[in-house]
Amino acid sequence: MKHLNITVFGKVQGVYFRAATKAVANQLRIVGFVKNLPDGSVYMEAEGESFELENFIEWCHEGPEHAVVEKVEINSSELKNYRNFEILKR
């Protein structure tokens, strides 16, 4: 299991990015959370096996249909042992 902090920049708010992220995370059995940040980016913490996280990161570079992803920043961190994947409201 690995823990990643991921920030996605671009046109990523108002395009159902968080809802789509949750759906993809659930499909890949990834746990953590996703939330919008005041600067217009989307921040998430994701925990899972390496292979699933690689697929998740690949998806983060694309996002849902109307998103325009300009940059994705990824940092490893300590495991927090989340139980599920949640959308946080601010």
C-alpha positions in Angstrom: 0.0 0.0 0.0 1.1 3.5 -0.9 -0.2 7.0 0.0 -0.1 9.8 -2.6 -1.0 13.5 -2.3 -2.2 14.6 -5.7 -3.1 18.2 -6.8 -4.7 18.7 -10.3 -4.5 22.1 -11.9 -6.5 23.5 -14.9 -10.2 23.6 -15.6 -11.0 21.1 -13.0 -13.8 22.7 -11.0 -17.4 22.8 -12.2 -16.9 19.8 -14.5 -17.8 17.0 -12.1 -14.1 16.2 -11.4 -14.7 15.2 -7.8 -17.7 12.9 -8.6 -15.8 11.3 -11.5 -12.7 10.9 -9.3 -14.7 9.1 -6.6 -16.2 6.7 -9.2 -12.8 5.9 -10.6 -11.3 5.5 -7.1 -14.1 3.1 -6.1 -13.6 1.1 -9.3 -9.8 0.8 -8.6 -10.3 0.1 -4.9 -8.5 3.2 -3.9 -9.3 4.9 -0.6 -8.9 8.6 0.5 -10.6 11.8 -0.4 -11.0 14.5 -3.0 -11.8 18.2 -2.5 -11.8 21.5 -4.3 -9.2 24.1 -3.3 -9.8 27.9 -3.3 -7.2 28.4 -6.0 -9.3 26.4 -8.5 -7.3 23.2 -8.3 -8.5 19.8 -7.0 -6.6 18.1 -4.1 -6.8 14.4 -3.3 -5.2 11.9 -1.0 -5.2 8.4 -2.4 -4.1 5.1 -0.9 -3.9 1.7 -2.7 -1.6 -0.8 -4.4 1.0 0.5 -6.9 -0.7 -0.8 -10.0 -4.1 0.7 -9.1 -2.5 4.0 -8.1 -0.6 4.2 -11.5 -4.0 3.7 -13.3 -5.5 6.4 -11.0 -2.8 8.9 -11.8 -3.1 8.2 -15.5 -6.8 9.0 -15.2 -6.0 12.2 -13.2 -4.0 13.5 -16.1 -7.2 13.2 -18.3 -10.1 13.8 -15.9 -13.7 13.7 -16.8 -15.1 14.8 -20.2 -15.2 18.6 -19.8 -12.0 19.0 -17.7 -8.9 20.5 -19.0 -6.0 19.2 -17.0 -2.9 21.4 -17.2 -0.7 20.0 -14.5 -0.7 17.2 -11.9 1.6 17.3 -8.8 2.2 14.1 -6.9 3.9 13.5 -3.6 4.3 10.4 -1.5 3.4 10.5 2.1 2.7 8.4 5.2 -0.2 5.9 5.0 -3.3 7.2 6.8 -5.4 4.0 6.4 -8.5 5.5 5.0 -11.5 3.2 4.9 -13.2 4.5 1.7 -13.0 7.3 -0.8 -15.0 10.5 0.0 -15.8 13.8 -1.6 -15.1 16.6 0.9 -17.0 19.8 0.8 -14.5 22.6 1.4 
